[in-house]
Amino acid sequence: MESYSTSQLKYETGGPKNIDLLIDLNEVMDELNGLNFKFAREIEREIIEGDYHTGLGSVVQIAGVKK
């Protein structure tokens, strides 16, 4: 899974402007506590998804499998 993180609000590279529509890594990990995480991280990366979604952004990336 990849989604814009709550830290995305400081960037002008797309994503929701409402913090309630962004995710926090720790909250999502708590909600998905039935998984063995291969990785779970919040990173800054280049976003290249069109005219209004280009530049540095903050995302949460998670990959996991059922226990």
MOPAC internal coordinates of N, CA, C and O (Angstrom, degrees):
PM7 1SCF
backbone

  N    0.0000 0     0.00 0     0.00 0    0    0    0
  C    1.4247 1     0.00 0     0.00 0    1    0    0
  C    1.5195 1   107.76 1     0.00 0    2    1    0
  O    1.2310 1   120.90 1   -37.43 1    3    2    1
  N    1.3024 1   115.89 1   142.57 1    3    2    1
  C    1.4639 1   120.82 1   170.51 1    5    3    2
  C    1.5138 1   107.84 1  -137.39 1    6    5    3
  O    1.2310 1   121.29 1   -45.10 1    7    6    5
  N    1.3243 1   115.13 1   134.90 1    7    6    5
  C    1.4513 1   120.57 1   179.17 1    9    7    6
  C    1.5207 1   108.84 1  -150.89 1   10    9    7
  O    1.2310 1   120.79 1   -25.98 1   11   10    9
  N    1.3203 1   116.09 1   154.02 1   11   10    9
  C    1.4520 1   119.04 1   175.49 1   13   11   10
  C    1.5237 1   110.38 1   -61.77 1   14   13   11
  O    1.2310 1   120.77 1   -41.09 1   15   14   13
  N    1.3291 1   116.13 1   138.91 1   15   14   13
  C    1.4684 1   121.27 1   179.59 1   17   15   14
  C    1.5292 1   110.22 1   -91.27 1   18   17   15
  O    1.2310 1   121.17 1    -9.89 1   19   18   17
  N    1.3122 1   115.36 1   170.11 1   19   18   17
  C    1.4638 1   120.33 1   176.97 1   21   19   18
  C    1.5234 1   111.33 1   -60.83 1   22   21   19
  O    1.2310 1   119.77 1   155.02 1   23   22   21
  N    1.3112 1   118.04 1   -24.98 1   23   22   21
  C    1.4691 1   121.82 1   177.88 1   25   23   22
  C    1.5285 1   112.37 1   -70.29 1   26   25   23
  O    1.2310 1   119.86 1   167.24 1   27   26   25
  N    1.3254 1   117.87 1   -12.76 1   27   26   25
  C    1.4623 1   121.92 1  -178.39 1   29   27   26
  C    1.5274 1   112.16 1   -63.52 1   30   29   27
  O    1.2310 1   120.03 1   158.59 1   31   30   29
  N    1.3181 1   117.55 1   -21.41 1   31   30   29
  C    1.4624 1   119.98 1  -177.28 1   33   31   30
  C    1.5223 1   113.04 1   -59.27 1   34   33   31
  O    1.2310 1   119.66 1   154.51 1   35   34   33
  N    1.3274 1   118.26 1   -25.49 1   35   34   33
  C    1.4694 1   119.60 1  -179.22 1   37   35   34
  C    1.5279 1   112.92 1   -82.36 1   38   37   35
  O    1.2310 1   120.00 1   176.25 1   39   38   37
  N    1.3267 1   117.61 1    -3.75 1   39   38   37
  C    1.4616 1   122.36 1   179.97 1   41   39   38
  C    1.5258 1   110.01 1  -106.49 1   42   41   39
  O    1.2310 1   120.44 1   -23.89 1   43   42   41
  N    1.2911 1   116.76 1   156.11 1   43   42   41
  C    1.4740 1   122.68 1   176.01 1   45   43   42
  C    1.5245 1   109.47 1  -111.48 1   46   45   43
  O    1.2310 1   120.66 1  -135.75 1   47   46   45
  N    1.3311 1   116.33 1    44.25 1   47   46   45
  C    1.4651 1   120.35 1  -174.74 1   49   47   46
  C    1.5221 1   112.32 1  -117.78 1   50   49   47
  O    1.2310 1   120.29 1  -153.99 1   51   50   49
  N    1.3208 1   117.05 1    26.01 1   51   50   49
  C    1.4464 1   120.39 1   175.93 1   53   51   50
  C    1.5099 1   113.17 1   106.18 1   54   53   51
  O    1.2310 1   121.91 1     4.37 1   55   54   53
  N    1.3083 1   113.96 1  -175.63 1   55   54   53
  C    1.4528 1   120.66 1  -178.13 1   57   55   54
  C    1.5158 1   111.50 1    86.16 1   58   57   55
  O    1.2310 1   120.89 1   -12.02 1   59   58   57
  N    1.3208 1   115.91 1   167.98 1   59   58   57
  C    1.4640 1   120.56 1  -179.81 1   61   59   58
  C    1.5285 1   111.94 1   -63.12 1   62   61   59
  O    1.2310 1   120.63 1   -30.08 1   63   62   61
  N    1.3106 1   116.40 1   149.92 1   63   62   61
  C    1.4667 1   122.30 1   174.66 1   65   63   62
  C    1.5274 1   110.91 1   -95.74 1   66   65   63
  O    1.2310 1   120.48 1   178.02 1   67   66   65
  N    1.3276 1   116.70 1    -1.98 1   67   66   65
  C    1.4656 1   123.06 1  -179.75 1   69   67   66
  C    1.5313 1   108.26 1  -101.98 1   70   69   67
  O    1.2310 1   120.19 1   -60.12 1   71   70   69
  N    1.3376 1   117.25 1   119.88 1   71   70   69
  C    1.4674 1   120.96 1  -176.64 1   73   71   70
  C    1.5242 1   112.14 1   -59.95 1   74   73   71
  O    1.2310 1   119.93 1   153.52 1   75   74   73
  N    1.3316 1   117.74 1   -26.48 1   75   74   73
  C    1.4668 1   120.74 1   179.29 1   77   75   74
  C    1.5286 1   112.48 1   -67.51 1   78   77   75
  O    1.2310 1   120.23 1   163.99 1   79   78   77
  N    1.3338 1   117.16 1   -16.01 1   79   78   77
  C    1.4600 1   121.38 1   179.96 1   81   79   78
  C    1.5238 1   112.67 1  -100.06 1   82   81   79
  O    1.2310 1   120.65 1  -176.97 1   83   82   81
  N    1.3371 1   116.36 1     3.03 1   83   82   81
  C    1.4637 1   122.45 1   178.00 1   85   83   82
  C    1.5146 1   108.86 1  -107.81 1   86   85   83
  O    1.2310 1   119.99 1   -16.71 1   87   86   85
  N    1.3374 1   117.62 1   163.29 1   87   86   85
  C    1.4608 1   118.43 1  -175.53 1   89   87   86
  C    1.5258 1   112.12 1  -116.64 1   90   89   87
  O    1.2310 1   122.32 1   -27.84 1   91   90   89
  N    1.3102 1   113.16 1   152.16 1   91   90   89
  C    1.4623 1   123.12 1   175.67 1   93   91   90
  C    1.5244 1   107.62 1  -107.47 1   94   93   91
  O    1.2310 1   120.09 1   -49.53 1   95   94   93
  N    1.3162 1   117.43 1   130.47 1   95   94   93
  C    1.4660 1   121.76 1  -175.69 1   97   95   94
  C    1.5217 1   112.00 1   -54.32 1   98   97   95
  O    1.2310 1   119.63 1   130.29 1   99   98   97
  N    1.3126 1   118.31 1   -49.71 1   99   98   97
  C    1.4695 1   120.49 1  -176.41 1  101   99   98
  C    1.5262 1   112.31 1   -64.62 1  102  101   99
  O    1.2310 1   120.38 1   140.98 1  103  102  101
  N    1.3279 1   116.88 1   -39.02 1  103  102  101
  C    1.4700 1   119.66 1   178.70 1  105  103  102
  C    1.5238 1   111.29 1   -64.13 1  106  105  103
  O    1.2310 1   120.32 1   137.74 1  107  106  105
  N    1.3239 1   117.00 1   -42.26 1  107  106  105
  C    1.4678 1   120.38 1  -179.68 1  109  107  106
  C    1.5233 1   110.57 1   -67.64 1  110  109  107
  O    1.2310 1   120.41 1   139.94 1  111  110  109
  N    1.3309 1   116.82 1   -40.06 1  111  110  109
  C    1.4711 1   119.05 1   177.90 1  113  111  110
  C    1.5233 1   110.90 1   -62.29 1  114  113  111
  O    1.2310 1   119.97 1   142.16 1  115  114  113
  N    1.3337 1   117.66 1   -37.84 1  115  114  113
  C    1.4676 1   120.70 1   176.08 1  117  115  114
  C    1.5257 1   110.96 1   -63.50 1  118  117  115
  O    1.2310 1   120.59 1   137.89 1  119  118  117
  N    1.3273 1   116.47 1   -42.11 1  119  118  117
  C    1.4658 1   120.78 1  -179.90 1  121  119  118
  C    1.5245 1   112.18 1   -67.38 1  122  121  119
  O    1.2310 1   120.41 1   151.03 1  123  122  121
  N    1.3214 1   116.83 1   -28.97 1  123  122  121
  C    1.4653 1   121.54 1  -178.69 1  125  123  122
  C    1.5293 1   111.48 1  -104.33 1  126  125  123
  O    1.2310 1   120.57 1  -147.28 1  127  126  125
  N    1.3272 1   116.52 1    32.72 1  127  126  125
  C    1.4705 1   120.06 1  -173.12 1  129  127  126
  C    1.5229 1   113.89 1   -65.73 1  130  129  127
  O    1.2310 1   118.99 1   174.82 1  131  130  129
  N    1.3182 1   119.53 1    -5.18 1  131  130  129
  C    1.4480 1   122.17 1   176.26 1  133  131  130
  C    1.5277 1   113.31 1   -86.73 1  134  133  131
  O    1.2310 1   120.45 1  -172.81 1  135  134  133
  N    1.3254 1   116.75 1     7.19 1  135  134  133
  C    1.4602 1   120.43 1  -178.11 1  137  135  134
  C    1.5256 1   111.67 1  -108.89 1  138  137  135
  O    1.2310 1   121.22 1   -29.12 1  139  138  137
  N    1.3267 1   115.28 1   150.88 1  139  138  137
  C    1.4659 1   121.20 1   164.10 1  141  139  138
  C    1.5204 1   105.33 1   -91.28 1  142  141  139
  O    1.2310 1   120.61 1   -62.42 1  143  142  141
  N    1.3108 1   116.43 1   117.58 1  143  142  141
  C    1.4606 1   120.25 1  -176.20 1  145  143  142
  C    1.5202 1   111.06 1   -81.23 1  146  145  143
  O    1.2310 1   120.79 1   -54.41 1  147  146  145
  N    1.3137 1   116.10 1   125.59 1  147  146  145
  C    1.4628 1   121.40 1   170.46 1  149  147  146
  C    1.5223 1   108.57 1   -75.52 1  150  149  147
  O    1.2310 1   121.14 1   139.60 1  151  150  149
  N    1.3352 1   115.43 1   -40.40 1  151  150  149
  C    1.4594 1   121.78 1   168.66 1  153  151  150
  C    1.5191 1   108.35 1  -158.68 1  154  153  151
  O    1.2310 1   121.21 1   -27.05 1  155  154  153
  N    1.2968 1   115.28 1   152.95 1  155  154  153
  C    1.4624 1   123.27 1   176.27 1  157  155  154
  C    1.5197 1   105.40 1  -151.07 1  158  157  155
  O    1.2310 1   120.95 1   -65.30 1  159  158  157
  N    1.3291 1   115.78 1   114.70 1  159  158  157
  C    1.4583 1   118.45 1  -174.09 1  161  159  158
  C    1.5234 1   110.67 1  -152.18 1  162  161  159
  O    1.2310 1   122.04 1   -23.88 1  163  162  161
  N    1.3261 1   113.69 1   156.12 1  163  162  161
  C    1.4580 1   121.29 1   168.58 1  165  163  162
  C    1.5172 1   106.18 1  -111.70 1  166  165  163
  O    1.2310 1   120.72 1   -54.27 1  167  166  165
  N    1.3125 1   116.23 1   125.73 1  167  166  165
  C    1.4624 1   120.15 1  -177.42 1  169  167  166
  C    1.5254 1   110.20 1  -135.28 1  170  169  167
  O    1.2310 1   121.40 1   -19.03 1  171  170  169
  N    1.3084 1   114.93 1   160.97 1  171  170  169
  C    1.4541 1   121.55 1   168.07 1  173  171  170
  C    1.5227 1   106.49 1   -99.86 1  174  173  171
  O    1.2310 1   120.59 1   -47.61 1  175  174  173
  N    1.3281 1   116.48 1   132.39 1  175  174  173
  C    1.4569 1   120.39 1   179.31 1  177  175  174
  C    1.5099 1   109.49 1  -146.88 1  178  177  175
  O    1.2310 1   121.24 1   -17.67 1  179  178  177
  N    1.3277 1   115.24 1   162.33 1  179  178  177
  C    1.4577 1   120.69 1   176.12 1  181  179  178
  C    1.5284 1   109.04 1   -71.19 1  182  181  179
  O    1.2310 1   121.38 1   -52.09 1  183  182  181
  N    1.3155 1   114.96 1   127.91 1  183  182  181
  C    1.4593 1   122.16 1   175.96 1  185  183  182
  C    1.5271 1   106.81 1  -102.26 1  186  185  183
  O    1.2310 1   120.08 1   -54.20 1  187  186  185
  N    1.3203 1   117.46 1   125.80 1  187  186  185
  C    1.4684 1   121.53 1   177.80 1  189  187  186
  C    1.5266 1   107.08 1  -133.97 1  190  189  187
  O    1.2310 1   121.37 1   -94.03 1  191  190  189
  N    1.3317 1   114.98 1    85.97 1  191  190  189
  C    1.4630 1   120.33 1  -174.88 1  193  191  190
  C    1.5238 1   111.74 1  -134.77 1  194  193  191
  O    1.2310 1   119.90 1  -147.29 1  195  194  193
  N    1.3075 1   117.79 1    32.71 1  195  194  193
  C    1.4560 1   120.82 1   178.71 1  197  195  194
  C    1.5169 1   111.92 1   117.51 1  198  197  195
  O    1.2310 1   120.67 1    -1.28 1  199  198  197
  N    1.3187 1   116.32 1   178.72 1  199  198  197
  C    1.4622 1   122.34 1  -173.50 1  201  199  198
  C    1.5251 1   113.85 1   -56.10 1  202  201  199
  O    1.2310 1   119.43 1   140.09 1  203  202  201
  N    1.3136 1   118.69 1   -39.91 1  203  202  201
  C    1.4599 1   121.28 1  -174.78 1  205  203  202
  C    1.5276 1   112.89 1  -102.28 1  206  205  203
  O    1.2310 1   120.14 1  -174.28 1  207  206  205
  N    1.2996 1   117.34 1     5.72 1  207  206  205
  C    1.4597 1   122.77 1   179.58 1  209  207  206
  C    1.5222 1   109.53 1  -130.66 1  210  209  207
  O    1.2310 1   120.43 1  -123.53 1  211  210  209
  N    1.3252 1   116.79 1    56.47 1  211  210  209
  C    1.4532 1   121.37 1  -178.14 1  213  211  210
  C    1.5240 1   109.64 1  -135.16 1  214  213  211
  O    1.2310 1   120.56 1   -48.39 1  215  214  213
  N    1.3269 1   116.53 1   131.61 1  215  214  213
  C    1.4587 1   122.29 1   179.34 1  217  215  214
  C    1.5147 1   110.41 1   129.20 1  218  217  215
  O    1.2310 1   120.73 1     7.51 1  219  218  217
  N    1.3115 1   116.22 1  -172.49 1  219  218  217
  C    1.4537 1   121.18 1  -179.06 1  221  219  218
  C    1.5207 1   110.38 1   -70.69 1  222  221  219
  O    1.2310 1   120.97 1   -45.13 1  223  222  221
  N    1.3325 1   115.74 1   134.87 1  223  222  221
  C    1.4588 1   121.23 1   178.97 1  225  223  222
  C    1.5081 1   110.46 1  -141.24 1  226  225  223
  O    1.2310 1   121.06 1   -12.59 1  227  226  225
  N    1.3205 1   115.59 1   167.41 1  227  226  225
  C    1.4666 1   121.89 1  -179.97 1  229  227  226
  C    1.5265 1   108.94 1  -114.89 1  230  229  227
  O    1.2310 1   120.77 1   -55.95 1  231  230  229
  N    1.3265 1   116.14 1   124.05 1  231  230  229
  C    1.4626 1   121.27 1  -178.14 1  233  231  230
  C    1.5247 1   110.70 1  -131.52 1  234  233  231
  O    1.2310 1   121.49 1   -23.17 1  235  234  233
  N    1.3127 1   114.75 1   156.83 1  235  234  233
  C    1.4603 1   123.11 1   169.01 1  237  235  234
  C    1.5157 1   106.74 1  -103.69 1  238  237  235
  O    1.2310 1   120.78 1   -48.13 1  239  238  237
  N    1.3208 1   116.12 1   131.87 1  239  238  237
  C    1.4662 1   122.21 1   176.97 1  241  239  238
  C    1.5233 1   107.76 1  -122.49 1  242  241  239
  O    1.2310 1   120.91 1   -48.66 1  243  242  241
  N    1.3299 1   115.87 1   131.34 1  243  242  241
  C    1.4682 1   121.39 1   179.84 1  245  243  242
  C    1.5203 1   108.96 1  -139.21 1  246  245  243
  O    1.2310 1   120.89 1   -45.06 1  247  246  245
  N    1.3179 1   115.90 1   134.94 1  247  246  245
  C    1.4585 1   121.97 1   169.52 1  249  247  246
  C    1.5147 1   106.88 1  -133.57 1  250  249  247
  O    1.2310 1   120.57 1   -48.59 1  251  250  249
  N    1.3166 1   116.52 1   131.41 1  251  250  249
  C    1.4531 1   120.26 1  -179.17 1  253  251  250
  C    1.5091 1   111.57 1  -153.23 1  254  253  251
  O    1.2310 1   121.19 1   -14.81 1  255  254  253
  N    1.3319 1   115.32 1   165.19 1  255  254  253
  C    1.4672 1   121.98 1   177.17 1  257  255  254
  C    1.5183 1   108.56 1  -129.19 1  258  257  255
  O    1.2310 1   121.13 1   -25.64 1  259  258  257
  N    1.3282 1   115.44 1   154.36 1  259  258  257
  C    1.4570 1   119.72 1   177.36 1  261  259  258
  C    1.5076 1   111.49 1   -60.29 1  262  261  259
  O    1.2310 1   120.75 1   -36.47 1  263  262  261
  N    1.3244 1   116.18 1   143.53 1  263  262  261
  C    1.4720 1   120.85 1   177.16 1  265  263  262
  C    1.5010 1   109.36 1   -71.54 1  266  265  263
  O    1.2310 1   120.10 1   180.00 1  267  266  265

